[in-house]
Amino acid sequence: METTIIIAVITSTASIIMAIISLINNRLNRKNAIITNQALESLKYDIERKRIRFDILDENFKNNFQELGHHISHIQIFKDYLIFIENSTEESLDSETALAGIKKRKDEMFDCFEKMSLNLDKEGLEIAHSAKNLTFQAELKIIQFSKGKQFIQLNDLEKDYINNVKNKLNEYQILLRDLRLNILANISK
């Protein structure tokens, strides 16, 4: 009987040791599971926060891109009208029509600047503002060129001024296009 008791004691002890090991293992696994769940929740939160931030940045990039496009288009419209005035021949464009047209294009530039500059960065805002101011100065000069004249007839100095304005507006368009390209480059990163 002694052997049976010894075997029973050894088996009981082995069972108790296995239970203790199992208990320790369960506690460690539970602790690891809690740490893993906390890490997963933290990761989910970070991913969601970054997604929201990216959506906001993406929307800002899109708005900035579109606003730059509006400014480029309005500069082109103004330049086209300057070319129309510049190429007018004797008695082909009356002063009143020319002034009304240049005022309309200048007003469109001002409206564009007012409504389409909310998301522009500092550089884009400065360029758009300079273009807007130049259209105002050009309008004043064309008013001056047409004073006392029934039809627009530009002399060489006046044509040179218009060419300089067109060239400067062209520079502004190029700078705004470069900003648009930078936006596209940043979005693809």
C-alpha positions as CSV (number, residue, x, y, z in Angstrom):
1,M,0.0,0.0,0.0
2,E,2.8,2.3,0.5
3,T,3.5,2.3,-3.3
4,T,0.0,3.2,-4.0
5,I,0.1,6.1,-1.6
6,I,3.4,7.3,-3.0
7,I,2.1,7.1,-6.5
8,A,-1.1,8.9,-5.5
9,V,1.0,11.6,-3.7
10,I,3.3,12.0,-6.8
11,T,0.3,12.2,-9.1
12,S,-1.4,14.7,-6.9
13,T,1.8,16.8,-6.6
14,A,2.2,16.6,-10.4
15,S,-1.4,17.7,-10.8
16,I,-1.0,20.6,-8.4
17,I,2.3,21.7,-10.1
18,M,0.5,21.5,-13.5
19,A,-2.4,23.5,-12.2
20,I,-0.1,26.1,-10.8
21,I,1.8,26.3,-14.1
22,S,-1.5,26.5,-15.9
23,L,-2.7,29.2,-13.6
24,I,0.5,31.2,-14.1
25,N,0.3,30.7,-17.8
26,N,-3.3,31.8,-17.9
27,R,-2.5,35.0,-16.0
28,L,0.4,35.7,-18.3
29,N,-1.7,35.1,-21.4
30,R,-4.5,37.3,-20.0
31,K,-2.0,40.1,-19.2
32,N,-0.5,39.8,-22.7
33,A,-4.0,39.8,-24.2
34,I,-4.9,43.0,-22.3
35,I,-1.6,44.6,-23.5
36,T,-2.2,43.5,-27.1
37,N,-5.8,44.8,-27.0
38,Q,-4.7,48.1,-25.6
39,A,-2.0,48.3,-28.4
40,L,-4.6,47.4,-31.0
41,E,-7.1,50.1,-29.7
42,S,-4.3,52.7,-29.7
43,L,-3.3,51.7,-33.2
44,K,-6.9,51.9,-34.4
45,Y,-7.3,55.4,-32.8
46,D,-4.0,56.6,-34.4
47,I,-5.1,55.3,-37.8
48,E,-8.5,56.9,-37.6
49,R,-7.0,60.2,-36.4
50,K,-4.5,60.1,-39.3
51,R,-7.2,59.3,-41.8
52,I,-9.3,62.2,-40.6
53,R,-6.3,64.5,-40.8
54,F,-5.5,63.2,-44.3
55,D,-9.1,63.8,-45.4
56,I,-8.8,67.4,-44.2
57,L,-5.4,67.8,-45.9
58,D,-6.7,66.2,-49.0
59,E,-9.7,68.6,-49.0
60,N,-7.4,71.6,-48.5
61,F,-5.1,70.5,-51.2
62,K,-8.1,70.0,-53.6
63,N,-9.5,73.4,-52.7
64,N,-6.1,75.1,-53.0
65,F,-5.6,73.4,-56.4
66,Q,-9.0,74.6,-57.7
67,E,-8.6,78.1,-56.4
68,L,-5.2,78.4,-58.1
69,G,-6.9,77.2,-61.3
70,H,-9.6,79.9,-61.0
71,H,-6.9,82.6,-60.6
72,I,-5.0,81.3,-63.6
73,S,-8.2,81.3,-65.7
74,H,-9.2,84.8,-64.7
75,I,-5.7,86.1,-65.5
76,Q,-6.0,84.5,-68.9
77,I,-9.4,86.1,-69.5
78,F,-8.0,89.5,-68.6
79,K,-4.9,89.0,-70.8
80,D,-7.1,88.0,-73.7
81,Y,-9.1,91.2,-73.4
82,L,-5.9,93.2,-73.3
83,I,-4.9,91.5,-76.6
84,F,-8.3,92.4,-78.0
85,I,-7.8,96.0,-77.1
86,E,-4.2,96.0,-78.4
87,N,-5.2,94.5,-81.7
88,S,-8.1,96.8,-82.3
89,T,-7.7,98.8,-85.5
90,E,-8.9,102.3,-86.2
91,E,-12.5,102.7,-85.4
92,S,-13.0,99.0,-84.7
93,L,-13.4,99.3,-80.9
94,D,-15.1,102.3,-79.3
95,S,-13.8,103.5,-76.0
96,E,-17.0,102.9,-74.1
97,T,-17.1,99.2,-75.1
98,A,-13.4,98.8,-74.3
99,L,-13.7,100.4,-70.9
100,A,-16.8,98.4,-70.0
101,G,-15.1,95.2,-71.1
102,I,-11.9,95.9,-69.2
103,K,-13.9,96.9,-66.1
104,K,-15.9,93.7,-66.3
105,R,-12.7,91.6,-66.5
106,K,-11.1,93.5,-63.6
107,D,-14.2,93.1,-61.5
108,E,-14.1,89.4,-62.2
109,M,-10.5,89.3,-61.0
110,F,-11.5,91.1,-57.8
111,D,-14.4,88.7,-57.3
112,C,-12.1,85.7,-57.9
113,F,-9.6,87.0,-55.4
114,E,-12.3,87.6,-52.8
115,K,-14.0,84.3,-53.2
116,M,-11.2,82.0,-54.4
117,S,-8.4,82.8,-52.0
118,L,-9.6,81.1,-48.8
119,N,-7.2,78.1,-49.0
120,L,-4.3,79.6,-50.8
121,D,-1.0,79.5,-49.0
122,K,1.0,82.7,-48.4
123,E,2.9,82.5,-51.7
124,G,-0.3,81.9,-53.7
125,L,-2.1,84.6,-52.0
126,E,0.7,87.1,-52.7
127,I,0.8,86.2,-56.3
128,A,-3.0,86.4,-56.7
129,H,-3.0,89.7,-54.9
130,S,-0.3,91.1,-57.2
131,A,-2.2,90.0,-60.3
132,K,-5.4,91.5,-59.0
133,N,-3.6,94.8,-58.3
134,L,-2.0,94.8,-61.7
135,T,-5.4,94.4,-63.4
136,F,-6.6,97.5,-61.5
137,Q,-3.6,99.5,-62.6
138,A,-4.1,98.3,-66.2
139,E,-7.7,99.4,-66.1
140,L,-6.7,102.9,-64.9
141,K,-4.1,103.2,-67.7
142,I,-6.6,102.1,-70.4
143,I,-9.0,104.7,-69.0
144,Q,-6.2,107.2,-69.4
145,F,-5.3,106.0,-72.9
146,S,-9.0,106.4,-74.0
147,K,-9.6,109.9,-72.5
148,G,-11.2,112.1,-75.1
149,K,-11.1,109.4,-77.8
150,Q,-14.2,107.9,-79.3
151,F,-12.3,104.8,-80.4
152,I,-9.3,103.0,-78.9
153,Q,-6.2,103.7,-80.9
154,L,-3.0,102.8,-79.0
155,N,0.3,104.4,-79.8
156,D,3.6,102.5,-79.5
157,L,4.2,103.5,-75.8
158,E,0.7,102.4,-74.9
159,K,1.1,99.1,-76.7
160,D,4.4,98.6,-74.9
161,Y,2.7,99.2,-71.5
162,I,0.0,96.6,-72.4
163,N,2.7,94.2,-73.5
164,N,4.5,94.7,-70.2
165,V,1.3,94.0,-68.3
166,K,0.6,90.9,-70.3
167,N,4.1,89.6,-69.7
168,K,3.8,90.3,-65.9
169,L,0.5,88.5,-65.8
170,N,2.0,85.7,-67.7
171,E,4.7,85.4,-65.0
172,Y,2.0,85.3,-62.4
173,Q,0.3,82.5,-64.3
174,I,3.5,80.5,-64.4
175,L,4.1,80.9,-60.7
176,L,0.5,79.9,-59.9
177,R,0.9,76.8,-62.2
178,D,4.1,75.9,-60.4
179,L,2.2,76.0,-57.1
180,R,-0.4,73.7,-58.6
181,L,2.3,71.3,-59.6
182,N,3.8,71.4,-56.1
183,I,0.3,70.4,-54.8
184,L,0.2,67.5,-57.1
185,A,3.7,66.4,-56.1
186,N,2.8,66.6,-52.4
187,I,-0.4,64.6,-52.8
188,S,1.4,61.8,-54.5
189,K,3.9,61.5,-51.6
